[in-house]
């Protein structure tokens, strides 16, 4: 099953999709640490980032990922912000 988008926060957005190099993640303004996790379709975590978050847009370099479909989960230390599937070209 592919998740198109589970939006737990109305300010959550991921673009461009499909993506080649830099994936931009719009998240609610917060001073919390943001955790970005990228999973393949088998559920294996292939990338993870922790970022101090003072800006609404996080940029993640996904150029090293192989072509395919991935699941991106964004959360802070208290709650999940959103989950979306992306296509890596």
ABEGO torsion letter per residue (X at the ends): XBBABBBABAABBBOBOBBAABBBBBBBBBABBBBBBBBBAAGBBABBBBBBBABABBBBBAAABBBEBBBBBBBBAABBABBBBBBBX
